[in-house]
């Protein structure tokens, strides 16, 4: 596997509580087709130089993935 294809797990809990809550609350669920339903069991990782938060939708329990943008930092 190419190194750029590997997921590098990051420590979501190292972020401030406010940042964590903002990323947990501000979501988009492709299944529910709604925003800001929130997510649970967040995992932060880096893949191909991009940082993501992945978790489960609070409404339907399907996977929700949020990509960090420059504005998030």
VOVORO-293473 format. One record per residue (C-alpha): x, y, z. Coordinates in steps of 0.001 Angstrom, whole numbers, plus 500000, padded with zeros to 6 digits. Layout:
BEGIN
X,Y,Z
...
This chain:
BEGIN
500000,500000,500000
501253,503454,499069
502100,505577,502114
499681,508293,500892
496848,505741,501065
497338,504931,504750
495140,506413,507452
497191,507987,510210
495193,508049,513446
495324,511353,515311
494322,512244,518886
490928,513985,518682
490943,514417,522469
494053,516626,522175
491829,519354,520708
490165,521846,523028
486728,520837,524352
485175,523717,522383
486805,522563,519129
485767,518963,519763
482162,519996,520370
482100,522201,517266
483287,519332,515064
480822,516910,516694
477871,519299,516284
478549,520709,512800
477967,517713,510560
476237,516661,507370
474663,513214,507132
474392,511866,503578
471810,509300,504711
469512,511698,506583
470254,514535,504128
470340,516956,507069
472956,519101,508699
474015,519456,512313
472467,516245,513640
475752,515617,515424
477850,512504,515647
479135,510122,518288
482280,507993,518634
484499,510473,516743
487818,509329,515330
490302,511784,513850
492709,510685,511159
494857,511970,508331
494706,510439,504864
496724,511635,501869
497564,514863,503712
493926,515686,504568
492522,515555,508132
489115,513986,508773
486722,513403,511663
484640,510250,511309
481831,509100,513560
478257,507841,513615
475227,510063,512987
473221,510717,516150
469996,510190,514192
470530,507169,511886
473836,505759,513234
475409,505685,509738
478991,506817,509198
479540,510574,508895
482870,511941,507641
483891,515585,507912
486924,516888,506038
488874,519674,507716
489398,522787,505626
491890,525581,506121
489084,527585,507758
488851,524952,510525
492367,525635,511791
